[in-house]
Amino acid sequence: FPNPARFPMPAGYKSNVDFWMRVYGEWEDDKMVIHDSKNMNIIFEVQDMPDENSLLFSVARAGVSKRVDYFRSILRELQANPANAQLSDDHKKIFDLYKNINDPDKFSQAAENIRVQQGIKDRFEQGLSRMHLYLDEIKKALREEGVPEEIAYLPLVESSFNNQSLSKTRAAGIWQFMPATARTYSKKVNSDIDERLDPYVATRAAARYLSRSYRMFGNWPVAIMSYNHGQQGMRNAINSL
């Protein structure tokens, strides 16, 4: 699981997959991970955070931002002169993180690619508990629509199977449909009813969306990517290659 014939993982994706496995399975919700978004096996630091409802959270978040600026300044110093690796233990540590990368601009690029990712292990565990409320019916609906049943686990990533989940971009339900996309797939979204919050109606719509994406792109990994980036977005990305 998953079937590698339908869900191949190119070797170049391994570090990305390993990183996200750690986000979901190792780092709790009170961890902030400072990392390189292009070389995702490179972790600068993992910061402990207070509860988000705590008055100390905003102070701690500002502290994380300062650490990002600190690591960015070291990377720029290393780009200016690799001999700066001897300036401090942190300079040497970061220099060694990139020792297997041969790009002459690797440090300046890394300075632009620093990101912060919150761990979600706790939410993921809650999603695993909620998942069993829906999983059998979701797999059945996917099979009937010709979609591999392994995709039944996608809501773990989208919403942790939280049916009341509402994102900042107005995506809702376990499948995190945007309003316009939901209406395209025959779901009612108005002031009186929002079928995105019906997990089984939403599953049928998600299955139809993914089935259409598979017909467009010819493989399931790209079809799943289109679920986040949009079908037109994936067309544009493919056409730019």
Secondary structure, 3 states (H helix, E strand, C coil): CCCCCCCCCCHHHHHHHHHHHHHHHCCCCCEEEEEECCCCCCEEEEEECCCCCCCHHHHHHHHHHHHHHHHHHHHHHHHHCHHHHHCCHHHHHHHHHCCCCCCCCHHHHHHHCEEEEECCHHHHHHHHHHHCCCHHHHHHHHHHCCCCHHHHHHHHHHCCCCCCCECCCCCECCCCECHHHHHHCCCCECCCCEHHHCHHHHHHHHHHHHHHHHHHHCCHHHHHHHHHHCHHHHHHHHHCC
